[in-house]
Amino acid sequence: MQKVKRPSAEGREYLTTRQAASHCRVSIPTLRRWIRAGDLGAHLTPGGHRRIDLHEFQRFLRAQGRPAYPVASGASPRVLLVDDEPLVVQLLHDLLADGFVIETATDGYEALVKVGTFRPALIILDVVLAGLDGIEACRCLRRLPETREVRILGMTGHPSMVPVLLGAGADACVTKPLDLDQVCHEIKRLLSVNAVSHSLTGREG
């Protein structure tokens, strides 16, 4: 029986089945058998991909007498995804899952709350949102001293909104439908990291 766990805490770090299998030096099908047998806990993303909580994986490794999963000395960058389109959120989540700690929000008000609790290094912010839209959310973030330095990557399906979003304080802007090459380029540039991979994590199941 597969043990399915849903994430309950913000800012938790998760592994893909590919990462976990690589660490254990087994095939992905073998890792899936461990999950189905209930030996290793996992949860399913909205897109149907398995994710393994890092703490659960470390517990499993101890129980199996295997080496612990290495944790980087520096914390993974935190990214807040703000969009009310589930498919866009899932696409970005899968793109960034390997190298970032991710949280999501569906409107501007929720985003402002989560910025205070989650403290992201980068916000990927859609323009069209219910309630407080992306433009006003961006202006609010730039007015507050504690969020003024947070990097903001805007998204819009309307190219004419790009200068408006940049004028509101966004550091960069990409247009929909998203070009993943451009998204990766902008994230690397804004955060000065090389953690973005084009091997989308959702492909391994």
N, C-alpha and C positions, 0 to 999 in steps of 0.2 A: 504494500500500500504506500503510495507516494505521500510523503509528509510535505504539506504545502503551508508555508508561513507567509503571512502578509507583513510588510514592513510597518512598524508602528512608531518609530522614533525618527525625528528629523535629523538630517546630517549623517545618517548611517552610511557606511561604505559597503558596497556589494561587488561580488566577482561574477564574471560570466562563466559559463561552463567550460569555455576554452581555457580561460586563465586557471581555473581549478584543476582541470585535467592535465594541463601542462605542468603545473607544480607537482602533481602526484605521479607524473610520468605514466599516465594511462590514456586510453582513447576516450573521446567524448561519449561514445555509447556505454563504456564501462562506468563512467561517472554518472550517467543517467540511470543506470541500473542501481547504483548506490542510493540515488534519490528516490527511485520508485520503491526500493526496499525499506525506506525510512531510516537508513543509516546516516544520511546527510540531508539536513533541512534546506529547502529552497522555496522561493515563491515565484509566481508567474506575473510578468508585467502585463499591462493591458494588451500588448501586442502578442502575448503568448510565449514570451521568451523566459527561460529560467534565470533567476538571479539568486546568488548565495550570499547571505550576510557574512561579513568578514569574521565576526565573532563566532558564528556557528561553524564556519570552516576551520577556524583555529581549534575549536572544541573537537571537531571530527578528527583533525590531524593528531591531536594529543591522544585521543582514544585509539587511534590506529597505530600509534607509535611512529608517526611520520614527522619529518622536520616541519617547524612552524612556517607559515607563509610570511615572507619578508615584508616588513612595513617600512616605508620610506621615512627617513628622519624628519623630513619636512612634510607638513600636512598637504594633502591634495587640495588644489584650488576648489573653492566652492562656487557653484554657478546656480543662479536662480532663473528658471525658465518661466516666462510670463506670457501665456497665450491661452485663448479659450477654445482652440481647435485641438482636440485630442490627438489627431494624426500628426500634426506638426510637433506637439510636445513629445510624442513617442519617437518620432524621427530624430529629434535633437537629443533626447535621452539616450537612445541607442548609439548615436554618434559619439557622445561624450562619456558614456558609462565606464570606459576603461581607465580614464585618467582624472576624473573629477568627482567631487561629492555634489550631488544634484538635489535641488528642491524645486517645487513647482507652485505656481499661483495662476488663477484664471481671470483675475481682474486687477485693476490698479490699486484698490484699497487693500486687497489681500497681499499684494506685492509689497506695499509699504510696511505692513505688519511683519511680514516674513523677513524683510531686509533687517529689521531690528533684532529678530531672534536668531536668524540663520547666518547673518553677517557674510554675504557673498563677496567674492572678489570681482565677479562679473554678473551683470543682469542682462539676459537676452529678452528684450521687451517688444511685444507687438504693439502697433499703434491703435488698432481698433479693438477696444475692450469694453465690456459692460461697466456701467458705473463710472469710475474714474478711468479715462482713457490713457493710452500710453504717453501722449504729449504732456498731459497734466501731471502724470506720475513722474515723468522725467524732470519736469520743472520742480516738483516737490523734493525730489531726491537731491537736486543741485542746490536747493535753498538751505537744506539742513547740513550743518557743519559735519555731523557724524557720517553722512552718506555722500558728501560732496566728491570724495575721491574714488568712489566705486565706479568701475568701468561699466559703460552701458552700450550694448550693441542692439540697435533698433531693427525692427522688421516691419515691412509693410507690403501690401499687395498693390499699392498705388505709388508709382515712382514720383508723382508730384508732391508726396508727403515727405520725401527724404530731406529736403532742405528745412522743412518745418521741424522735423524731429531733431536734426542736427542743431538747429537754432534753439531748441528747448534744452539742449545739453548733452545729447547722445554723442558718444565718441566716434561711432561709425554706424552705418546702416546698410542692411541688405534687403533685397526685394524678393517677394514671393512670385512664383514658386521658387523655393530656395535652391540656390546653387551651392552644393556642399563644399566644393573647392573654395568658394569665396567665404563661406561660413568658417571653415577651418583656417583660412588665411587671416581673417579678421580676429579670430579668437587668439591665435598664436601671436599676432601683432599686439593686441591689447594686453595680454597677460605675459608676454615674453616666455611662453612655454612651448614645448614640443610634444605635449601629451595627446594631441588630437590625432586620431588614426582614421584612415579612410577605409580600413577593414571594418565595416559597421558590425558592431557586436551582435546585433540581432540575427545575423546570418547563420550563426552556429546553432541556434535553437536553444 
